[in-house]
Amino acid sequence: MGQIRVHEFISLDGVIDNPTWTMDYGFDPKMGEALGGTMDGCSGILLGRNTYEMFAPAWSARTAEDDPGAPFMNQTTKYVVSSSLDEVTWANSEIIGGYDPAVIEGIKNDHDGDLYVSGSGTLVRQLLADRLVDRLHLFVYPCTRGPGPRLFADQPEPASYSLVECQRYENGVLYVSYRS
């Protein structure tokens, strides 16, 4: 039985929209190490349709020389949660249909290794509401975004998490890892 590990870039006010705004802070190499640690032990990627459609053209053209995460992103099986996507364009991708917690639970239980989720805000909010997220990896940026999609926008019930790890980077970003 694997775990579901979620990674998000998030503002202080909880916004997790398209992270182009993070460019203002640069990317500390230690952040890459933490991201790599998040992926360690993962043998599947779970993505919502929007994130899949953004990632597929961006990652499929990258090599290990371009980005050390490219082999993981390109060679790992990707499970795409979508009721509207008809075909995949990225190697090792499989459409699993619209969000169904039983299907996700089945993949989680039957999959060797953990499942990695990046972005995919709508999917992540559903996973959190259904208590399917085992680890939450947040890179908290020292800014507010105002309007925008939030990580915990409509969580129906309060939830508690246990801090596993915390790191501060020179660019002001804080990495926190929580276990549910």
Phi and psi in degrees as GROMACS dihedral restraints (atoms count N, CA, C in turn):
[ dihedral_restraints ]
;  ai    aj    ak    al  type     phi  dphi    fc
    3     4     5     6     1   -91.4    20    10
    4     5     6     7     1   177.0    20    10
    6     7     8     9     1  -114.2    20    10
    7     8     9    10     1   161.4    20    10
    9    10    11    12     1  -106.7    20    10
   10    11    12    13     1   121.8    20    10
   12    13    14    15     1  -111.9    20    10
   13    14    15    16     1   123.9    20    10
   15    16    17    18     1  -107.6    20    10
   16    17    18    19     1   133.9    20    10
   18    19    20    21     1  -119.3    20    10
   19    20    21    22     1   130.6    20    10
   21    22    23    24     1  -139.8    20    10
   22    23    24    25     1   144.5    20    10
   24    25    26    27     1   -92.3    20    10
   25    26    27    28     1   127.0    20    10
   27    28    29    30     1  -139.4    20    10
   28    29    30    31     1   143.8    20    10
   30    31    32    33     1   -85.6    20    10
   31    32    33    34     1   168.9    20    10
   33    34    35    36     1   -58.6    20    10
   34    35    36    37     1   -31.3    20    10
   36    37    38    39     1   -92.4    20    10
   37    38    39    40     1    14.0    20    10
   39    40    41    42     1    88.4    20    10
   40    41    42    43     1     9.7    20    10
   42    43    44    45     1   -79.4    20    10
   43    44    45    46     1   135.6    20    10
   45    46    47    48     1  -127.9    20    10
   46    47    48    49     1    32.6    20    10
   48    49    50    51     1   -70.8    20    10
   49    50    51    52     1  -174.8    20    10
   51    52    53    54     1   -43.6    20    10
   52    53    54    55     1   118.6    20    10
   54    55    56    57     1   -80.1    20    10
   55    56    57    58     1    28.4    20    10
   57    58    59    60     1   -61.8    20    10
   58    59    60    61     1   -26.1    20    10
   60    61    62    63     1   -66.7    20    10
   61    62    63    64     1   -16.5    20    10
   63    64    65    66     1   -72.9    20    10
   64    65    66    67     1   -17.4    20    10
   66    67    68    69     1   -59.3    20    10
   67    68    69    70     1   -28.6    20    10
   69    70    71    72     1   -60.9    20    10
   70    71    72    73     1   -18.7    20    10
   72    73    74    75     1  -103.0    20    10
   73    74    75    76     1    -5.2    20    10
   75    76    77    78     1    70.9    20    10
   76    77    78    79     1   176.3    20    10
   78    79    80    81     1  -124.9    20    10
   79    80    81    82     1   105.4    20    10
   81    82    83    84     1   -67.8    20    10
   82    83    84    85     1   130.6    20    10
   84    85    86    87     1   -54.8    20    10
   85    86    87    88     1   -28.9    20    10
   87    88    89    90     1   -67.2    20    10
   88    89    90    91     1   -25.4    20    10
   90    91    92    93     1   -65.6    20    10
   91    92    93    94     1   -38.9    20    10
   93    94    95    96     1   -62.2    20    10
   94    95    96    97     1   -38.0    20    10
   96    97    98    99     1   -63.8    20    10
   97    98    99   100     1   -42.6    20    10
   99   100   101   102     1   -65.0    20    10
  100   101   102   103     1   -41.2    20    10
  102   103   104   105     1   -61.5    20    10
  103   104   105   106     1   -43.4    20    10
  105   106   107   108     1   -60.3    20    10
  106   107   108   109     1   -39.8    20    10
  108   109   110   111     1   -63.9    20    10
  109   110   111   112     1   -34.2    20    10
  111   112   113   114     1   -64.4    20    10
  112   113   114   115     1   -35.7    20    10
  114   115   116   117     1   -82.1    20    10
  115   116   117   118     1   -22.7    20    10
  117   118   119   120     1   -56.4    20    10
  118   119   120   121     1   130.9    20    10
  120   121   122   123     1    85.6    20    10
  121   122   123   124     1    -3.8    20    10
  123   124   125   126     1   -90.5    20    10
  124   125   126   127     1   135.3    20    10
  126   127   128   129     1  -125.7    20    10
  127   128   129   130     1    12.6    20    10
  129   130   131   132     1  -152.1    20    10
  130   131   132   133     1   153.5    20    10
  132   133   134   135     1  -122.6    20    10
  133   134   135   136     1   131.7    20    10
  135   136   137   138     1  -111.8    20    10
  136   137   138   139     1   122.7    20    10
  138   139   140   141     1  -134.0    20    10
  139   140   141   142     1   145.2    20    10
  141   142   143   144     1   -79.7    20    10
  142   143   144   145     1   166.8    20    10
  144   145   146   147     1   -59.8    20    10
  145   146   147   148     1   -48.5    20    10
  147   148   149   150     1   -59.4    20    10
  148   149   150   151     1   -46.5    20    10
  150   151   152   153     1   -66.1    20    10
  151   152   153   154     1   -40.8    20    10
  153   154   155   156     1   -56.4    20    10
  154   155   156   157     1   -46.8    20    10
  156   157   158   159     1   -67.2    20    10
  157   158   159   160     1   -26.1    20    10
  159   160   161   162     1   -80.9    20    10
  160   161   162   163     1   -41.0    20    10
  162   163   164   165     1   -72.4    20    10
  163   164   165   166     1   -40.8    20    10
  165   166   167   168     1   -53.0    20    10
  166   167   168   169     1   -53.4    20    10
  168   169   170   171     1   -71.4    20    10
  169   170   171   172     1   -30.8    20    10
  171   172   173   174     1   -73.1    20    10
  172   173   174   175     1   -46.7    20    10
  174   175   176   177     1   -82.6    20    10
  175   176   177   178     1   -35.8    20    10
  177   178   179   180     1   -62.6    20    10
  178   179   180   181     1   -22.9    20    10
  180   181   182   183     1   -91.0    20    10
  181   182   183   184     1    -6.7    20    10
  183   184   185   186     1   -90.1    20    10
  184   185   186   187     1   149.2    20    10
  186   187   188   189     1  -117.9    20    10
  187   188   189   190     1   173.4    20    10
  189   190   191   192     1   -60.3    20    10
  190   191   192   193     1   -29.9    20    10
  192   193   194   195     1   -68.6    20    10
  193   194   195   196     1   -32.9    20    10
  195   196   197   198     1   -75.2    20    10
  196   197   198   199     1   -41.3    20    10
  198   199   200   201     1  -157.3    20    10
  199   200   201   202     1   126.5    20    10
  201   202   203   204     1   -63.4    20    10
  202   203   204   205     1   -16.8    20    10
  204   205   206   207     1   -85.1    20    10
  205   206   207   208     1    -8.0    20    10
  207   208   209   210     1   -60.2    20    10
  208   209   210   211     1   -44.7    20    10
  210   211   212   213     1   -59.2    20    10
  211   212   213   214     1   -42.4    20    10
  213   214   215   216     1   -60.8    20    10
  214   215   216   217     1   -49.6    20    10
  216   217   218   219     1   -65.1    20    10
  217   218   219   220     1   -35.5    20    10
  219   220   221   222     1   -87.3    20    10
  220   221   222   223     1   -34.1    20    10
  222   223   224   225     1   -92.7    20    10
  223   224   225   226     1   -17.5    20    10
  225   226   227   228     1   -81.3    20    10
  226   227   228   229     1   144.4    20    10
  228   229   230   231     1   -63.0    20    10
  229   230   231   232     1   131.2    20    10
  231   232   233   234     1  -112.7    20    10
  232   233   234   235     1   125.3    20    10
  234   235   236   237     1  -102.4    20    10
  235   236   237   238     1   117.4    20    10
  237   238   239   240     1  -104.0    20    10
  238   239   240   241     1   120.4    20    10
  240   241   242   243     1   -90.3    20    10
  241   242   243   244     1   108.7    20    10
  243   244   245   246     1  -163.1    20    10
  244   245   246   247     1   136.0    20    10
  246   247   248   249     1   -99.1    20    10
  247   248   249   250     1    -3.6    20    10
  249   250   251   252     1  -116.6    20    10
  250   251   252   253     1   -13.3    20    10
  252   253   254   255     1   -79.3    20    10
  253   254   255   256     1   130.3    20    10
  255   256   257   258     1   -96.8    20    10
  256   257   258   259     1   -32.9    20    10
  258   259   260   261     1  -146.3    20    10
  259   260   261   262     1   155.5    20    10
  261   262   263   264     1   -98.7    20    10
  262   263   264   265     1   150.8    20    10
  264   265   266   267     1  -121.6    20    10
  265   266   267   268     1     0.1    20    10
  267   268   269   270     1  -117.9    20    10
  268   269   270   271     1   131.3    20    10
  270   271   272   273     1   -52.7    20    10
  271   272   273   274     1   146.4    20    10
  273   274   275   276     1    63.8    20    10
  274   275   276   277     1    31.6    20    10
  276   277   278   279     1  -110.9    20    10
  277   278   279   280     1   145.7    20    10
  279   280   281   282     1  -140.1    20    10
  280   281   282   283     1   127.4    20    10
  282   283   284   285     1   -82.6    20    10
  283   284   285   286     1   126.4    20    10
  285   286   287   288     1  -106.1    20    10
  286   287   288   289     1     5.4    20    10
  288   289   290   291     1    94.6    20    10
  289   290   291   292     1  -176.0    20    10
  291   292   293   294     1   -64.7    20    10
  292   293   294   295     1   167.3    20    10
  294   295   296   297     1   -61.2    20    10
  295   296   297   298     1   124.8    20    10
  297   298   299   300     1  -142.8    20    10
  298   299   300   301     1   110.7    20    10
  300   301   302   303     1   -57.4    20    10
  301   302   303   304     1   -32.1    20    10
  303   304   305   306     1   -66.3    20    10
  304   305   306   307     1   -39.0    20    10
  306   307   308   309     1   -66.1    20    10
  307   308   309   310     1   -44.6    20    10
  309   310   311   312     1   -62.0    20    10
  310   311   312   313     1   -45.5    20    10
  312   313   314   315     1   -58.9    20    10
  313   314   315   316     1   -40.8    20    10
  315   316   317   318     1   -63.0    20    10
  316   317   318   319     1   -44.8    20    10
  318   319   320   321     1   -62.6    20    10
  319   320   321   322     1   -44.7    20    10
  321   322   323   324     1   -58.8    20    10
  322   323   324   325     1   -42.9    20    10
  324   325   326   327     1   -75.7    20    10
  325   326   327   328     1   -33.8    20    10
  327   328   329   330     1   -91.7    20    10
  328   329   330   331     1   -15.0    20    10
  330   331   332   333     1   -81.2    20    10
  331   332   333   334     1   134.7    20    10
  333   334   335   336     1   -79.8    20    10
  334   335   336   337     1   118.1    20    10
  336   337   338   339     1    96.5    20    10
  337   338   339   340     1   179.8    20    10
  339   340   341   342     1   -92.3    20    10
  340   341   342   343     1   164.0    20    10
  342   343   344   345     1  -108.5    20    10
  343   344   345   346     1   133.1    20    10
  345   346   347   348     1  -104.4    20    10
  346   347   348   349     1   134.2    20    10
  348   349   350   351     1  -125.2    20    10
  349   350   351   352     1   129.7    20    10
  351   352   353   354     1  -125.9    20    10
  352   353   354   355     1   136.5    20    10
  354   355   356   357     1    63.3    20    10
  355   356   357   358     1  -131.0    20    10
  357   358   359   360     1    54.4    20    10
  358   359   360   361     1    50.6    20    10
  360   361   362   363     1   -53.5    20    10
  361   362   363   364     1   -46.3    20    10
  363   364   365   366     1   -61.9    20    10
  364   365   366   367     1   -46.2    20    10
  366   367   368   369     1   -61.2    20    10
  367   368   369   370     1   -46.0    20    10
  369   370   371   372     1   -63.1    20    10
  370   371   372   373     1   -41.7    20    10
  372   373   374   375     1   -60.5    20    10
  373   374   375   376     1   -38.9    20    10
  375   376   377   378     1   -67.5    20    10
  376   377   378   379     1   -43.1    20    10
  378   379   380   381     1   -61.2    20    10
  379   380   381   382     1   -41.9    20    10
  381   382   383   384     1   -64.3    20    10
  382   383   384   385     1   -44.3    20    10
  384   385   386   387     1   -62.0    20    10
  385   386   387   388     1   -33.5    20    10
  387   388   389   390     1   -92.2    20    10
  388   389   390   391     1     8.1    20    10
  390   391   392   393     1    57.3    20    10
  391   392   393   394     1    40.2    20    10
  393   394   395   396     1   -99.5    20    10
  394   395   396   397     1    -7.6    20    10
  396   397   398   399     1   -86.9    20    10
  397   398   399   400     1   127.4    20    10
  399   400   401   402     1   -95.9    20    10
  400   401   402   403     1   -36.6    20    10
  402   403   404   405     1  -134.8    20    10
  403   404   405   406     1   136.3    20    10
  405   406   407   408     1  -118.9    20    10
  406   407   408   409     1   117.6    20    10
  408   409   410   411     1  -111.9    20    10
  409   410   411   412     1   110.5    20    10
  411   412   413   414     1  -116.2    20    10
  412   413   414   415     1   132.6    20    10
  414   415   416   417     1  -105.1    20    10
  415   416   417   418     1   103.7    20    10
  417   418   419   420     1   -91.9    20    10
  418   419   420   421     1   119.0    20    10
  420   421   422   423     1   -92.9    20    10
  421   422   423   424     1   142.5    20    10
  423   424   425   426     1   -79.4    20    10
  424   425   426   427     1    60.4    20    10
  426   427   428   429     1  -154.8    20    10
  427   428   429   430     1   164.1    20    10
  429   430   431   432     1  -112.1    20    10
  430   431   432   433     1   152.9    20    10
  432   433   434   435     1  -113.8    20    10
  433   434   435   436     1   -13.9    20    10
  435   436   437   438     1    73.9    20    10
  436   437   438   439     1  -133.8    20    10
  438   439   440   441     1   -62.9    20    10
  439   440   441   442     1   147.8    20    10
  441   442   443   444     1   151.7    20    10
  442   443   444   445     1   166.5    20    10
  444   445   446   447     1   -67.4    20    10
  445   446   447   448     1   132.7    20    10
  447   448   449   450     1  -107.8    20    10
  448   449   450   451     1   151.7    20    10
  450   451   452   453     1   -62.8    20    10
  451   452   453   454     1   -45.5    20    10
  453   454   455   456     1  -111.6    20    10
  454   455   456   457     1    46.5    20    10
  456   457   458   459     1   -62.7    20    10
  457   458   459   460     1   -48.5    20    10
  459   460   461   462     1  -127.0    20    10
  460   461   462   463     1    32.2    20    10
  462   463   464   465     1   -63.9    20    10
  463   464   465   466     1   120.3    20    10
  465   466   467   468     1   -70.3    20    10
  466   467   468   469     1   -29.1    20    10
  468   469   470   471     1  -129.1    20    10
  469   470   471   472     1   149.8    20    10
  471   472   473   474     1   -63.1    20    10
  472   473   474   475     1   152.0    20    10
  474   475   476   477     1  -140.3    20    10
  475   476   477   478     1   151.9    20    10
  477   478   479   480     1  -117.7    20    10
  478   479   480   481     1   146.7    20    10
  480   481   482   483     1  -132.5    20    10
  481   482   483   484     1   152.3    20    10
  483   484   485   486     1  -105.8    20    10
  484   485   486   487     1   129.2    20    10
  486   487   488   489     1   -68.8    20    10
  487   488   489   490     1   128.8    20    10
  489   490   491   492     1  -105.0    20    10
  490   491   492   493     1   -40.2    20    10
  492   493   494   495     1  -154.7    20    10
  493   494   495   496     1   152.0    20    10
  495   496   497   498     1  -150.6    20    10
  496   497   498   499     1   133.5    20    10
  498   499   500   501     1  -139.7    20    10
  499   500   501   502     1   146.3    20    10
  501   502   503   504     1  -115.3    20    10
  502   503   504   505     1   138.8    20    10
  504   505   506   507     1  -112.3    20    10
  505   506   507   508     1   160.2    20    10
  507   508   509   510     1   -60.3    20    10
  508   509   510   511     1   -26.6    20    10
  510   511   512   513     1   -82.6    20    10
  511   512   513   514     1     4.8    20    10
  513   514   515   516     1    91.3    20    10
  514   515   516   517     1    -4.9    20    10
  516   517   518   519     1   -78.6    20    10
  517   518   519   520     1   142.8    20    10
  519   520   521   522     1  -115.4    20    10
  520   521   522   523     1   128.7    20    10
  522   523   524   525     1  -101.4    20    10
  523   524   525   526     1   127.0    20    10
  525   526   527   528     1  -130.2    20    10
  526   527   528   529     1   137.8    20    10
  528   529   530   531     1  -121.1    20    10
  529   530   531   532     1   129.4    20    10
  531   532   533   534     1  -124.2    20    10
  532   533   534   535     1   148.3    20    10
  534   535   536   537     1  -107.0    20    10
  535   536   537   538     1   139.8    20    10
